Amino acid sequence: MKNYLLIVLMLLSIGIKAQNDSKIIFQKNKYDLAVSYLKKSDFVNALDQFSIASRIKPENEIGQESLKKVDTLKEILRKDILEKVNGTWLFTGDKPIWAVNVEHEFKEKKIDKLVEVSGNQISFYEQNRKTKEKKLIKTEDIVYYNSDPSDALYSAIILSNGTIWNCTLDETKSMLRAINIAKKSEKGVKKIYENNNEAFYKKAL
């Protein structure tokens, strides 16, 4: 009986070691891939791969080094996107401007909603199309949502009402899309996985 238990324990330990070895190999592959992206200045893909590597075995050297890279890349990408979105943006609707009926509905509006990004602040305005009178609705500080240091989310911001929006630019840098991915309250953060509210903006001339 003792020999049987010993064999079982040995097999279990071998299985655990093999599993750990495969995880380390996978982690190293992800880390190396991230480094290759980094050398090409492809910071977004590098961030994704470092994020994965940091989660596989966060306690080892590769995991710790990957986490440092994630933090550094988030700062670089945030600075980059902030420079690109500085200026005035015109709200076009909760669907892309090319979607069915959206362009027609947009043209029929009498009041435009504007967002001005300056430095580390966002100001929301309403502007009468006819008179051009502009009214400030509110101003928010740009606060990045960063509850998990190891994730690859770098362009999500949290507003004062607790809504968390992930912001992305299109390839032309003239269209901005914001998706409501979560809501923070006293009970914690509730992630939104379906029927997310969206907002689309185009760069104002």
KOLFI-753674 format. One record per residue (C-alpha): residue number from 1; y, z, x; chain; residue in three letters. Coordinates in Angstrom, 3 decimals, decimal comma, always signed. Layout:
KOLFI-753674
+-----+----------+----------+----------+--------+---------+
! num !        Y !        Z !        X ! cadena ! residuo !
+-----+----------+----------+----------+--------+---------+
! NUM !        Y !        Z !        X !      A !     ALA !
...
+-----+----------+----------+----------+--------+---------+
This chain:
KOLFI-753674
+-----+----------+----------+----------+--------+---------+
! num !        Y !        Z !        X ! cadena ! residuo !
+-----+----------+----------+----------+--------+---------+
!   1 !   +0,000 !   +0,000 !   +0,000 !      A !     MET !
!   2 !   +2,373 !   +0,877 !   +2,828 !      A !     LYS !
!   3 !   +1,668 !   -2,459 !   +4,512 !      A !     ASN !
!   4 !   +2,399 !   -4,270 !   +1,250 !      A !     TYR !
!   5 !   +5,754 !   -2,526 !   +0,857 !      A !     LEU !
!   6 !   +6,593 !   -3,240 !   +4,470 !      A !     LEU !
!   7 !   +5,878 !   -6,940 !   +3,977 !      A !     ILE !
!   8 !   +8,033 !   -7,015 !   +0,831 !      A !     VAL !
!   9 !  +10,921 !   -5,321 !   +2,655 !      A !     LEU !
!  10 !  +10,602 !   -7,719 !   +5,572 !      A !     MET !
!  11 !  +10,663 !  -10,727 !   +3,252 !      A !     LEU !
!  12 !  +13,692 !   -9,347 !   +1,439 !      A !     LEU !
!  13 !  +15,559 !   -8,747 !   +4,694 !      A !     SER !
!  14 !  +14,710 !  -12,249 !   +5,903 !      A !     ILE !
!  15 !  +15,942 !  -13,702 !   +2,611 !      A !     GLY !
!  16 !  +19,206 !  -11,754 !   +2,793 !      A !     ILE !
!  17 !  +19,747 !  -12,799 !   +6,419 !      A !     LYS !
!  18 !  +19,090 !  -16,455 !   +5,572 !      A !     ALA !
!  19 !  +21,523 !  -16,230 !   +2,669 !      A !     GLN !
!  20 !  +24,174 !  -14,650 !   +4,891 !      A !     ASN !
!  21 !  +23,615 !  -17,289 !   +7,570 !      A !     ASP !
!  22 !  +24,037 !  -20,105 !   +5,049 !      A !     SER !
!  23 !  +27,245 !  -18,492 !   +3,766 !      A !     LYS !
!  24 !  +28,638 !  -18,240 !   +7,286 !      A !     ILE !
!  25 !  +27,778 !  -21,878 !   +7,993 !      A !     ILE !
!  26 !  +29,422 !  -22,955 !   +4,725 !      A !     PHE !
!  27 !  +32,460 !  -20,813 !   +5,516 !      A !     GLN !
!  28 !  +32,766 !  -22,298 !   +8,999 !      A !     LYS !
!  29 !  +32,561 !  -25,824 !   +7,553 !      A !     ASN !
!  30 !  +35,352 !  -25,036 !   +5,102 !      A !     LYS !
!  31 !  +37,464 !  -23,508 !   +7,863 !      A !     TYR !
!  32 !  +36,962 !  -26,539 !  +10,130 !      A !     ASP !
!  33 !  +37,830 !  -28,886 !   +7,264 !      A !     LEU !
!  34 !  +40,994 !  -26,880 !   +6,609 !      A !     ALA !
!  35 !  +41,974 !  -27,133 !  +10,270 !      A !     VAL !
!  36 !  +41,470 !  -30,911 !  +10,173 !      A !     SER !
!  37 !  +43,793 !  -31,147 !   +7,144 !      A !     TYR !
!  38 !  +46,287 !  -28,902 !   +8,910 !      A !     LEU !
!  39 !  +46,373 !  -31,229 !  +11,929 !      A !     LYS !
!  40 !  +47,247 !  -34,097 !   +9,564 !      A !     LYS !
!  41 !  +50,020 !  -31,971 !   +7,986 !      A !     SER !
!  42 !  +48,154 !  -32,138 !   +4,673 !      A !     ASP !
!  43 !  +49,161 !  -28,599 !   +3,766 !      A !     PHE !
!  44 !  +47,969 !  -28,618 !   +0,144 !      A !     VAL !
!  45 !  +44,371 !  -29,538 !   +0,985 !      A !     ASN !
!  46 !  +44,438 !  -27,243 !   +4,017 !      A !     ALA !
!  47 !  +45,489 !  -24,378 !   +1,742 !      A !     LEU !
!  48 !  +42,666 !  -25,143 !   -0,701 !      A !     ASP !
!  49 !  +40,028 !  -25,078 !   +2,044 !      A !     GLN !
!  50 !  +41,393 !  -21,968 !   +3,785 !      A !     PHE !
!  51 !  +41,444 !  -20,253 !   +0,389 !      A !     SER !
!  52 !  +37,754 !  -21,028 !   -0,152 !      A !     ILE !
!  53 !  +36,860 !  -19,919 !   +3,391 !      A !     ALA !
!  54 !  +38,740 !  -16,638 !   +2,960 !      A !     SER !
!  55 !  +36,722 !  -15,754 !   -0,161 !      A !     ARG !
!  56 !  +33,207 !  -16,515 !   +1,093 !      A !     ILE !
!  57 !  +33,033 !  -13,611 !   +3,531 !      A !     LYS !
!  58 !  +36,499 !  -12,003 !   +3,541 !      A !     PRO !
!  59 !  +35,459 !   -9,244 !   +5,961 !      A !     GLU !
!  60 !  +34,521 !  -11,415 !   +8,946 !      A !     ASN !
!  61 !  +36,819 !  -12,996 !  +11,543 !      A !     GLU !
!  62 !  +36,905 !  -16,425 !   +9,884 !      A !     ILE !
!  63 !  +37,679 !  -14,827 !   +6,539 !      A !     GLY !
!  64 !  +40,548 !  -12,797 !   +7,974 !      A !     GLN !
!  65 !  +41,973 !  -15,736 !   +9,925 !      A !     GLU !
!  66 !  +41,721 !  -17,957 !   +6,828 !      A !     SER !
!  67 !  +43,633 !  -15,393 !   +4,776 !      A !     LEU !
!  68 !  +46,467 !  -15,410 !   +7,327 !      A !     LYS !
!  69 !  +46,582 !  -19,200 !   +7,146 !      A !     LYS !
!  70 !  +46,703 !  -19,046 !   +3,322 !      A !     VAL !
!  71 !  +49,727 !  -16,744 !   +3,467 !      A !     ASP !
!  72 !  +51,525 !  -18,944 !   +6,011 !      A !     THR !
!  73 !  +50,840 !  -22,175 !   +4,123 !      A !     LEU !
!  74 !  +52,042 !  -20,713 !   +0,835 !      A !     LYS !
!  75 !  +55,363 !  -19,899 !   +2,446 !      A !     GLU !
!  76 !  +55,664 !  -23,417 !   +3,913 !      A !     ILE !
!  77 !  +54,783 !  -25,132 !   +0,635 !      A !     LEU !
!  78 !  +57,077 !  -22,900 !   -1,415 !      A !     ARG !
!  79 !  +59,998 !  -23,664 !   +0,837 !      A !     LYS !
!  80 !  +59,208 !  -27,385 !   +0,615 !      A !     ASP !
!  81 !  +58,931 !  -27,537 !   -3,182 !      A !     ILE !
!  82 !  +62,031 !  -25,383 !   -3,620 !      A !     LEU !
!  83 !  +64,068 !  -27,835 !   -1,542 !      A !     GLU !
!  84 !  +62,750 !  -30,727 !   -3,641 !      A !     LYS !
!  85 !  +63,464 !  -29,135 !   -7,037 !      A !     VAL !
!  86 !  +66,975 !  -27,957 !   -6,192 !      A !     ASN !
!  87 !  +69,351 !  -29,614 !   -8,617 !      A !     GLY !
!  88 !  +69,508 !  -30,269 !  -12,363 !      A !     THR !
!  89 !  +66,513 !  -31,145 !  -14,544 !      A !     TRP !
!  90 !  +66,529 !  -32,446 !  -18,106 !      A !     LEU !
!  91 !  +63,868 !  -31,150 !  -20,506 !      A !     PHE !
!  92 !  +62,125 !  -34,117 !  -22,137 !      A !     THR !
!  93 !  +59,547 !  -32,290 !  -24,240 !      A !     GLY !
!  94 !  +56,174 !  -30,564 !  -24,234 !      A !     ASP !
!  95 !  +54,398 !  -33,847 !  -23,500 !      A !     LYS !
!  96 !  +55,055 !  -36,596 !  -20,925 !      A !     PRO !
!  97 !  +57,983 !  -38,850 !  -21,844 !      A !     ILE !
!  98 !  +55,621 !  -41,825 !  -22,056 !      A !     TRP !
!  99 !  +53,400 !  -40,138 !  -24,672 !      A !     ALA !
! 100 !  +53,386 !  -41,460 !  -28,253 !      A !     VAL !
! 101 !  +56,640 !  -40,687 !  -30,145 !      A !     ASN !
! 102 !  +58,003 !  -38,456 !  -27,360 !      A !     VAL !
! 103 !  +60,614 !  -40,933 !  -26,095 !      A !     GLU !
! 104 !  +61,822 !  -41,623 !  -29,651 !      A !     HIS !
! 105 !  +62,070 !  -37,897 !  -30,461 !      A !     GLU !
! 106 !  +63,926 !  -37,284 !  -27,203 !      A !     PHE !
! 107 !  +66,510 !  -39,980 !  -27,981 !      A !     LYS !
! 108 !  +67,142 !  -38,460 !  -31,415 !      A !     GLU !
! 109 !  +68,055 !  -35,017 !  -30,061 !      A !     LYS !
! 110 !  +71,644 !  -33,814 !  -30,317 !      A !     LYS !
! 111 !  +71,250 !  -30,921 !  -27,860 !      A !     ILE !
! 112 !  +69,789 !  -31,277 !  -24,383 !      A !     ASP !
! 113 !  +68,067 !  -28,459 !  -22,550 !      A !     LYS !
! 114 !  +68,889 !  -28,357 !  -18,854 !      A !     LEU !
! 115 !  +67,476 !  -26,375 !  -15,974 !      A !     VAL !
! 116 !  +69,496 !  -25,945 !  -12,796 !      A !     GLU !
! 117 !  +67,701 !  -24,752 !   -9,671 !      A !     VAL !
! 118 !  +69,964 !  -23,407 !   -6,961 !      A !     SER !
! 119 !  +68,800 !  -21,308 !   -4,053 !      A !     GLY !
! 120 !  +66,427 !  -18,714 !   -5,470 !      A !     ASN !
! 121 !  +67,674 !  -18,873 !   -9,039 !      A !     GLN !
! 122 !  +66,989 !  -20,911 !  -12,171 !      A !     ILE !
! 123 !  +69,664 !  -21,285 !  -14,838 !      A !     SER !
! 124 !  +68,856 !  -22,518 !  -18,339 !      A !     PHE !
! 125 !  +71,523 !  -24,387 !  -20,324 !      A !     TYR !
! 126 !  +71,993 !  -26,184 !  -23,613 !      A !     GLU !
! 127 !  +74,353 !  -29,178 !  -23,626 !      A !     GLN !
! 128 !  +75,807 !  -31,001 !  -26,590 !      A !     ASN !
! 129 !  +75,161 !  -34,712 !  -26,042 !      A !     ARG !
! 130 !  +78,322 !  -35,772 !  -27,813 !      A !     LYS !
! 131 !  +80,867 !  -33,275 !  -26,509 !      A !     THR !
! 132 !  +79,081 !  -32,554 !  -23,197 !      A !     LYS !
! 133 !  +79,800 !  -28,863 !  -23,787 !      A !     GLU !
! 134 !  +77,329 !  -26,807 !  -21,764 !      A !     LYS !
! 135 !  +76,232 !  -23,293 !  -22,696 !      A !     LYS !
! 136 !  +74,410 !  -20,946 !  -20,320 !      A !     LEU !
! 137 !  +71,365 !  -19,418 !  -22,021 !      A !     ILE !
! 138 !  +69,950 !  -17,301 !  -19,205 !      A !     LYS !
! 139 !  +69,491 !  -17,067 !  -15,456 !      A !     THR !
! 140 !  +66,249 !  -16,046 !  -13,758 !      A !     GLU !
! 141 !  +65,447 !  -15,154 !  -10,174 !      A !     ASP !
! 142 !  +62,600 !  -17,216 !   -8,742 !      A !     ILE !
! 143 !  +59,699 !  -14,785 !   -8,417 !      A !     VAL !
! 144 !  +56,414 !  -16,261 !   -7,248 !      A !     TYR !
! 145 !  +53,238 !  -15,077 !   -8,932 !      A !     TYR !
! 146 !  +50,926 !  -13,908 !   -6,180 !      A !     ASN !
! 147 !  +48,458 !  -11,361 !   -7,564 !      A !     SER !
! 148 !  +45,598 !  -12,697 !   -5,426 !      A !     ASP !
! 149 !  +46,646 !  -13,276 !   -1,791 !      A !     PRO !
! 150 !  +43,557 !  -15,419 !   -1,186 !      A !     SER !
! 151 !  +44,066 !  -17,967 !   -3,963 !      A !     ASP !
! 152 !  +45,600 !  -21,398 !   -3,442 !      A !     ALA !
! 153 !  +48,259 !  -21,010 !   -6,128 !      A !     LEU !
! 154 !  +51,598 !  -21,450 !   -4,405 !      A !     TYR !
! 155 !  +54,001 !  -22,891 !   -6,989 !      A !     SER !
! 156 !  +53,477 !  -20,498 !   -9,898 !      A !     ALA !
! 157 !  +56,485 !  -18,445 !  -10,945 !      A !     ILE !
! 158 !  +56,740 !  -15,480 !  -13,298 !      A !     ILE !
! 159 !  +59,692 !  -15,196 !  -15,658 !      A !     LEU !
! 160 !  +61,271 !  -12,001 !  -16,960 !      A !     SER !
! 161 !  +59,383 !  -12,308 !  -20,269 !      A !     ASN !
! 162 !  +56,074 !  -12,153 !  -18,367 !      A !     GLY !
! 163 !  +55,105 !  -15,803 !  -18,799 !      A !     THR !
! 164 !  +53,633 !  -17,390 !  -15,680 !      A !     ILE !
! 165 !  +54,239 !  -21,104 !  -15,096 !      A !     TRP !
! 166 !  +52,622 !  -23,345 !  -12,515 !      A !     ASN !
! 167 !  +55,076 !  -26,065 !  -11,473 !      A !     CYS !
! 168 !  +54,225 !  -29,449 !   -9,975 !      A !     THR !
! 169 !  +56,196 !  -32,533 !   -8,976 !      A !     LEU !
! 170 !  +54,980 !  -36,095 !   -9,379 !      A !     ASP !
! 171 !  +54,776 !  -38,488 !   -6,437 !      A !     GLU !
! 172 !  +58,282 !  -39,833 !   -7,061 !      A !     THR !
! 173 !  +59,733 !  -36,259 !   -7,008 !      A !     LYS !
! 174 !  +61,662 !  -37,193 !  -10,170 !      A !     SER !
! 175 !  +59,365 !  -35,612 !  -12,773 !      A !     MET !
! 176 !  +58,610 !  -31,900 !  -12,991 !      A !     LEU !
! 177 !  +55,753 !  -30,409 !  -15,000 !      A !     ARG !
! 178 !  +55,406 !  -26,720 !  -15,833 !      A !     ALA !
! 179 !  +52,206 !  -25,287 !  -17,346 !      A !     ILE !
! 180 !  +51,988 !  -21,791 !  -18,824 !      A !     ASN !
! 181 !  +48,846 !  -20,483 !  -17,089 !      A !     ILE !
! 182 !  +49,079 !  -16,768 !  -17,888 !      A !     ALA !
! 183 !  +51,065 !  -13,956 !  -19,474 !      A !     LYS !
! 184 !  +51,736 !  -10,576 !  -17,868 !      A !     LYS !
! 185 !  +52,159 !   -7,483 !  -20,012 !      A !     SER !
! 186 !  +51,703 !   -3,736 !  -19,723 !      A !     GLU !
! 187 !  +47,974 !   -4,303 !  -20,284 !      A !     LYS !
! 188 !  +47,750 !   -6,637 !  -17,278 !      A !     GLY !
! 189 !  +47,606 !  -10,402 !  -16,792 !      A !     VAL !
! 190 !  +45,934 !  -12,559 !  -19,416 !      A !     LYS !
! 191 !  +45,035 !  -16,007 !  -18,136 !      A !     LYS !
! 192 !  +45,329 !  -19,006 !  -20,438 !      A !     ILE !
! 193 !  +42,514 !  -21,522 !  -20,134 !      A !     TYR !
! 194 !  +43,130 !  -23,845 !  -23,085 !      A !     GLU !
! 195 !  +45,953 !  -25,087 !  -25,324 !      A !     ASN !
! 196 !  +48,447 !  -24,169 !  -22,602 !      A !     ASN !
! 197 !  +52,120 !  -24,612 !  -23,379 !      A !     ASN !
! 198 !  +53,694 !  -27,283 !  -21,176 !      A !     GLU !
! 199 !  +57,215 !  -28,383 !  -20,348 !      A !     ALA !
! 200 !  +58,247 !  -31,695 !  -18,809 !      A !     PHE !
! 201 !  +61,530 !  -32,357 !  -17,019 !      A !     TYR !
! 202 !  +63,110 !  -35,361 !  -15,374 !      A !     LYS !
! 203 !  +65,658 !  -35,265 !  -12,598 !      A !     LYS !
! 204 !  +69,136 !  -35,504 !  -14,081 !      A !     ALA !
! 205 !  +71,444 !  -38,130 !  -12,583 !      A !     LEU !
+-----+----------+----------+----------+--------+---------+
